[in-house]
Amino acid sequence: MYHLTPNGPKPCGATKRPCPYGQDAHFENKLDAQEVYDRRLELEGASAKLSKRRMYAKNKRTLVLSDIDGTIVDGSLVLEHAAFLHEKGVLDLGDLPERWNANQKDEELIYQLAEAYRSQLLDRSVKELHIDEYMKRVMESEKFYSSLQRLENHKRAGHDVVLISGSPTFLVGEFAKKFGFVGVGSRYHMNRKRRFNGHITGMFGADAKAVEVQKLRPQDYDMVVAYGDTASDKPLLDVADYSVLVAPTNETLRKVTKVDEILKD
């Protein structure tokens, strides 16, 4: 039996005395509890969580913004999750994962695989997606840029680190929690039975990211640092006092002119 605490699901050890969190906050397994907790965080929003931190901050604060795909990991959380589920036989994506693996910069293949993934999640629950197993694989991989070490250093220094990614919240949130960061991703909506209904509120392009950045109120911070790798990360870089591009393409360099450092990795 698990109950929900302000810091997430915890095993309930209450036997003789009533649980202080109440019986309504109890779940038979950790997955169910985690799903409800993640939805609460999603509704609360990154901006609300950060505003609480600022309220109690005594020192000057730094906001650190970063993309994930191509900026922290050499690859794509969502597309590699699609290939992972195809490999396990959970989804049937035909030859799309193989074709994408052979040419990961092909925008048409990226779109086709992402769309096939979205459509085949229809009427499935989070439990069916083997997220813990997938995240274990991600964490054991060596496909991280040196930007991750920098972000961890920011966190240790007491800075607020927010990851803004087009990948789904159920992946971005789990990835961010591994390092104590805050994660903002695309929301894959669910019906009342907690199954995906096919609708997405995307964090895919520059416009969506620009809206999210403003919700974080960067003007309330003494310093803003941003990491990105493509032109879609321009809203992060534009509000930064110090901006870093990670392994950018020539096209990105033409579109993003406000940059202080380039990590080539």
C-alpha positions as CSV (number, residue, x, y, z in Angstrom):
1,M,0.0,0.0,0.0
2,Y,1.3,3.5,-1.0
3,H,0.2,7.0,0.1
4,L,0.9,10.3,-1.6
5,T,3.1,12.8,0.3
6,P,4.2,16.3,-0.9
7,N,7.4,14.6,-2.3
8,G,5.7,11.7,-4.1
9,P,4.5,8.1,-3.4
10,K,5.8,6.5,-0.2
11,P,5.1,3.1,1.3
12,C,2.5,3.4,4.1
13,G,3.5,1.8,7.3
14,A,0.5,2.9,9.3
15,T,-1.0,-0.1,11.2
16,K,-2.4,0.9,14.6
17,R,-2.7,4.6,14.0
18,P,-4.6,6.3,11.1
19,C,-2.3,7.4,8.3
20,P,-1.7,11.2,8.5
21,Y,-2.3,11.5,4.8
22,G,-5.8,10.0,4.9
23,Q,-7.3,6.9,3.3
24,D,-8.3,8.8,0.1
25,A,-4.6,9.3,-0.7
26,H,-3.8,5.5,-0.7
27,F,-3.1,3.3,-3.7
28,E,-2.6,-0.4,-4.0
29,N,0.7,0.0,-6.0
30,K,3.3,2.6,-6.7
31,L,2.5,3.0,-10.4
32,D,-1.0,4.1,-9.7
33,A,0.2,6.5,-7.0
34,Q,3.0,7.9,-9.2
35,E,0.6,8.5,-12.0
36,V,-1.7,10.6,-9.8
37,Y,1.2,12.4,-8.3
38,D,2.6,13.3,-11.8
39,R,-0.8,14.7,-12.9
40,R,-0.8,16.9,-9.8
41,L,2.6,18.2,-10.6
42,E,1.5,18.8,-14.2
43,L,-1.5,20.8,-13.0
44,E,0.6,22.7,-10.5
45,G,3.1,23.6,-13.2
46,A,6.7,24.3,-13.2
47,S,6.2,28.0,-12.6
48,A,4.3,27.4,-9.4
49,K,7.0,25.1,-8.0
50,L,9.7,27.6,-8.8
51,S,7.8,30.4,-7.3
52,K,7.7,28.5,-4.0
53,R,11.5,28.1,-4.1
54,R,12.0,31.8,-4.8
55,M,9.7,32.7,-1.9
56,Y,12.1,31.1,0.6
57,A,15.3,32.0,-1.2
58,K,17.7,34.2,0.8
59,N,20.4,34.4,-1.8
60,K,20.5,35.6,-5.4
61,R,18.8,33.1,-7.7
62,T,19.8,31.7,-11.1
63,L,17.3,30.1,-13.5
64,V,18.8,27.5,-15.9
65,L,16.8,26.4,-18.9
66,S,17.6,23.5,-21.1
67,D,16.3,21.4,-23.9
68,I,16.8,17.6,-23.7
69,D,16.9,15.9,-27.1
70,G,20.2,16.8,-28.8
71,T,21.2,19.0,-25.9
72,I,21.5,16.6,-22.9
73,V,21.1,13.3,-24.7
74,D,22.4,12.4,-28.1
75,G,19.1,11.3,-29.5
76,S,15.4,11.6,-28.8
77,L,13.6,10.5,-25.6
78,V,10.3,9.9,-27.4
79,L,11.5,8.4,-30.6
80,E,13.8,6.0,-28.8
81,H,11.0,5.1,-26.5
82,A,8.9,4.3,-29.6
83,A,11.7,2.0,-30.9
84,F,12.0,0.5,-27.4
85,L,8.3,-0.4,-27.3
86,H,8.4,-1.7,-30.8
87,E,11.3,-3.9,-29.9
88,K,9.3,-5.3,-26.9
89,G,6.3,-6.0,-29.1
90,V,4.1,-3.5,-27.2
91,L,3.7,-1.4,-30.4
92,D,3.8,-2.4,-34.0
93,L,5.6,0.4,-35.9
94,G,6.6,-1.6,-39.0
95,D,10.0,-0.6,-40.4
96,L,9.8,3.0,-39.1
97,P,12.2,2.5,-36.1
98,E,14.8,0.8,-38.3
99,R,14.6,3.4,-41.0
100,W,14.8,6.2,-38.4
101,N,17.8,4.6,-36.6
102,A,19.6,4.6,-40.0
103,N,18.9,8.3,-40.6
104,Q,17.9,10.2,-37.4
105,K,18.1,13.6,-39.0
106,D,15.4,12.8,-41.7
107,E,12.5,15.1,-40.7
108,E,9.9,13.2,-42.6
109,L,10.9,9.9,-40.8
110,I,10.9,11.8,-37.5
111,Y,7.3,13.0,-38.1
112,Q,6.1,9.6,-39.3
113,L,7.5,7.7,-36.3
114,A,6.2,10.3,-33.8
115,E,2.8,10.2,-35.4
116,A,2.7,6.3,-35.4
117,Y,3.8,6.4,-31.7
118,R,1.0,8.8,-30.8
119,S,-1.7,6.9,-32.7
120,Q,-0.7,3.6,-31.2
121,L,-0.8,4.9,-27.7
122,L,-4.5,5.4,-28.1
123,D,-6.5,3.7,-25.3
124,R,-3.4,2.5,-23.5
125,S,-2.4,3.4,-20.0
126,V,1.0,4.6,-18.6
127,K,1.5,1.2,-17.0
128,E,1.8,-0.4,-20.4
129,L,4.7,1.7,-21.5
130,H,7.5,0.1,-19.4
131,I,8.8,3.6,-18.4
132,D,11.0,2.4,-15.5
133,E,12.7,-0.2,-17.7
134,Y,13.2,2.3,-20.5
135,M,14.6,5.0,-18.1
136,K,17.0,2.4,-16.7
137,R,18.3,1.9,-20.3
138,V,18.6,5.6,-20.9
139,M,20.5,6.2,-17.7
140,E,22.9,3.3,-18.4
141,S,23.6,4.5,-21.9
142,E,26.7,6.7,-22.7
143,K,24.7,9.0,-24.9
144,F,25.0,12.1,-22.8
145,Y,26.6,15.4,-23.7
146,S,28.9,17.3,-21.3
147,S,26.0,19.7,-20.8
148,L,24.5,17.2,-18.3
149,Q,27.5,17.6,-16.0
150,R,27.1,21.3,-16.2
151,L,23.4,21.1,-15.3
152,E,24.2,18.9,-12.3
153,N,26.7,21.5,-11.2
154,H,24.1,24.2,-11.5
155,K,21.8,22.1,-9.3
156,R,24.4,21.6,-6.7
157,A,25.0,25.3,-6.6
158,G,21.4,25.8,-5.7
159,H,20.2,27.0,-9.1
160,D,16.7,26.2,-10.5
161,V,17.1,23.9,-13.4
162,V,14.1,23.5,-15.8
163,L,14.1,21.1,-18.8
164,I,11.7,22.1,-21.6
165,S,11.2,19.4,-24.2
166,G,8.9,18.2,-26.9
167,S,9.0,14.7,-25.6
168,P,6.0,13.5,-23.4
169,T,5.6,14.7,-19.8
170,F,5.6,11.0,-18.7
171,L,9.2,10.7,-20.1
172,V,10.5,14.2,-19.4
173,G,9.2,14.1,-15.8
174,E,10.9,10.8,-15.1
175,F,14.2,11.9,-16.7
176,A,14.2,15.3,-14.8
177,K,13.5,13.6,-11.5
178,K,16.7,11.4,-11.9
179,F,18.7,14.6,-11.4
180,G,16.4,16.7,-9.2
181,F,15.4,19.0,-12.1
182,V,12.0,20.3,-13.1
183,G,10.6,18.9,-16.3
184,V,8.1,20.4,-18.8
185,G,7.1,18.3,-21.8
186,S,4.3,17.7,-24.3
187,R,1.1,16.6,-22.5
188,Y,-0.5,13.4,-23.9
189,H,-4.1,13.8,-22.7
190,M,-6.0,11.0,-21.1
191,N,-9.7,10.1,-20.7
192,R,-11.4,9.4,-17.4
193,K,-10.2,5.8,-17.4
194,R,-6.6,7.1,-17.4
195,R,-6.0,6.0,-20.9
196,F,-4.5,8.1,-23.7
197,N,-7.2,9.7,-25.9
198,G,-4.9,10.7,-28.8
199,H,-4.8,14.4,-28.1
200,I,-1.6,16.3,-27.4
201,T,-0.7,19.7,-26.1
202,G,2.7,19.9,-27.7
203,M,5.9,21.6,-26.6
204,F,7.3,21.0,-30.1
205,G,8.4,24.4,-31.5
206,A,9.7,27.8,-30.6
207,D,6.3,29.3,-30.1
208,A,5.2,26.8,-27.4
209,K,8.6,27.1,-25.7
210,A,8.3,30.9,-25.7
211,V,5.0,30.7,-23.8
212,E,6.4,28.3,-21.3
213,V,9.5,30.4,-20.7
214,Q,7.4,33.4,-19.9
215,K,5.4,31.4,-17.4
216,L,8.6,30.8,-15.5
217,R,9.1,34.5,-15.0
218,P,12.7,34.8,-15.9
219,Q,12.6,38.5,-15.0
220,D,12.3,37.5,-11.3
221,Y,15.8,35.9,-11.4
222,D,19.2,37.6,-11.0
223,M,20.7,35.4,-13.7
224,V,19.4,33.2,-16.5
225,V,21.5,30.5,-18.3
226,A,20.2,28.5,-21.2
227,Y,21.3,25.4,-23.2
228,G,19.9,24.4,-26.6
229,D,20.8,22.8,-29.9
230,T,18.3,23.9,-32.5
231,A,16.4,27.1,-33.6
232,S,13.3,25.8,-31.6
233,D,15.3,26.5,-28.5
234,K,15.7,30.2,-29.4
235,P,13.2,31.4,-26.8
236,L,15.3,29.9,-24.1
237,L,18.5,31.4,-25.5
238,D,17.0,34.8,-26.1
239,V,16.1,35.4,-22.4
240,A,19.4,34.1,-21.1
241,D,22.3,36.2,-19.8
242,Y,24.6,33.4,-20.8
243,S,23.6,31.0,-23.6
244,V,25.2,27.7,-24.7
245,L,24.6,25.8,-28.0
246,V,25.3,22.1,-27.9
247,A,26.6,20.4,-31.1
248,P,24.6,22.8,-33.4
249,T,24.2,22.3,-37.1
250,N,25.3,25.0,-39.6
251,E,21.6,25.8,-40.1
252,T,21.1,26.4,-36.4
253,L,24.1,28.7,-36.3
254,R,22.6,30.7,-39.1
255,K,19.3,31.1,-37.3
256,V,20.6,31.6,-33.7
257,T,22.9,34.6,-33.4
258,K,22.7,35.2,-29.7
259,V,25.1,32.6,-28.3
260,D,27.9,32.9,-25.8
261,E,29.4,29.4,-26.0
262,I,29.3,26.4,-28.3
263,L,29.8,22.9,-26.9
264,K,31.0,20.6,-29.7
265,D,31.2,17.4,-27.7
